[in-house]
Structure formats: structure tokens, C-alpha cells
């Protein structure tokens, strides 16, 4: 009883602490996250396009996907434990700063003449390791900065800012890659990381909020035991088990359009950098619309049907993208799929933040990261080599049909749990 009373008192104090300066802290956090995103996305697009233009190979695209995603899987479970054990703001700063320094060192090797494509894969792997820490830590940090009633709007606002920046990123990346070369992309990354770190340093987390995290964590045990505890909680929880498994299936079907669209555009419509830029530009324009829609809502009551609808729309768009058509029709369906993605991502984040307790949130988000974006490398082990054997359009069409089926299953299965009523 004494421990329960202490936890309740701590939680009450933490909730009261959130009311003070939460707008300032949340604003600084969102700004920092999106500076990091801008730099990381610039590097991501540059590496992906550079490799696509140099090789025209589905296998090399698979390798790029593995480098950009596989390290996230390897580190994210540990990152979830760290997010539940340590000061999340400081952890985010150390991870981002370390990745930036290592990226700069490898980029200098590339600049001074070592132009092997494997070096770009190494940069992608280093950045992926950082993302494996940053994503679960950032998602777990937001509920410490913003009150529960504001989580829907803050997640939506974050998705909106993400989309607006990603709308600019392919344009800027395309211009810099075409006019100045890939090395200048790394300069942008270093500058934006520095600004983001400065903004994070200005955030002040109330002691009561940090005390709540420590109080709910309990005694510090071994990292492996805590990882096991996170896995046991997630997969013994009826709703979370179904949610994670179905999200994993959905993102396996999303992987081809996400990872092979650059190669598809080059093979089908041409190899100009502007075509690759428009491919990303229309997707991010759609994501801007989706993020704006989410941020305009104070609360979303029926999250499961909404996620299922967005998955179904994505499936229809992927099928249509594979049908032989003019480039502008392809871009329309790319735009449509862009609208759906922030709705899927933000609504899933809100669902977890409102369902899972503070002491488990970092570990649950690390698992969510693995079964969503982290599932891409496993999917690309199949889809990448397959793209060298059959036309990518058939992969798009088949995965689109499968995604519609997964969307129906997602809605039917999870509605029965009663969580989102």
C-alpha cells in the first residue's frame, strides 16, 4: 500500500508539473525533432538516389534498405529500456550528438577520395543506429512534456511539421545533389543537428515528472531482464499482441512502395533527378494534408477504424501505382498514399500513449518501431532481389491487394478487444 500511495502521489505531482510551461517545452521538443528530421531525411534521400542512379539494381536498393533499417532493430529493444531508465531528454541529446560526429567523420573520408558505395551504406547504418534510439525515446518523452488531453493535437502537429519539412527536403536534396554533390548534404546534416541539440538543451523537465518515471520503474534490474519484461508485457497483453502483429503485416506490405518507388520511377519514367524529386514531393504533399487533418482534432475517439481505413486507402493507392499510366496519374496515387501514412503513424502513437503506462512506454515504443519501420529490411530481403527478376509494378499491385486484406483484418480483430470504444 505504501508503494502504491507513493506512486499515486508522484503521479499527481507529475501531472501538476506538466501544467507549467508545457507549451514552451513541447514547442522546443517538436522544433528540435524536426531539425533532426530535416538533416536525416536529406541524407536518406541523397544516399538512396545516389545508389539508385549509380547502380539501377534492386539488390543494391535492398542493401541500402538493410543499412538504413536493420541497425534500428538491433538497438531499439535496448533503447526502449534506456528510455524507461534514464532522463529521456539527455539520452536523446547523447544519441543525436554521437551519430552526427560519426557521420561527419565518415563523410570526410568520402570527401577525401574514398567514393566506394559501401561507405554510404556505413553512413546509413550509423544513422539507423541513432534512429533506433531516438524514435522510441522521443515518442516516450512527449507524454512527459504535454498533458494527456493534448497528446492528439501534439502528435498531429508533429506529423504536420514532419510533412511540411519533408515537402521541402526532396527539393533541396535534389538541387544540392544535382548541382553541388552529395558531400554538401552531410554539411546540412551537421548544421541542423547542432541547432536541434541547442533547442533540446533549453528543455526543462520538472523534477516531479522525472520522479514519476523512476518511481514506476521500480528497482533497476538487468537490461536483458527489462527487455524480456517489455516483450512479455506487450505480447501477453491481448490488445497489444494483436496490434503489433497486424501492424507488422501491414508494414511488410507497405515496404515495396516505400523502398522501391525510387527505382520504379527510374525504370519506368526516366532517371532525371527532378523525377525522383517529384516522386518524394507528392508523397510529402499528401503527408502534409494528413498531418494537418490529425492536428485539427482535439481528440480521435475511433482510432482503430481510422487506422484500418488509412491502411486500406494505402493498399488501393499501391495497386493503382503499379498499373501502367502517365507519370502524373502515378503521382496522384503517391499523393494519396502520403495522406494515409501520418494518419497511420500518429494515430498508432496516440493509441499506445493512451493505453500503456509510463514505465513501459519506452519498451513498447521500441517494439512498435521494430514491427513498423524496422520490418522493412526483413521484407526487402524478399522484395529487393524479386525486383531484379520481375517488374516492380507487379510487386506494387500484389502488395496493394494484400494490404487491403490486412486493413479489413485489423479493423475486425481489434474492434473485438473493446480498447478503442
Beta strands, then each sheet from edge to edge (+ up, - down):
end
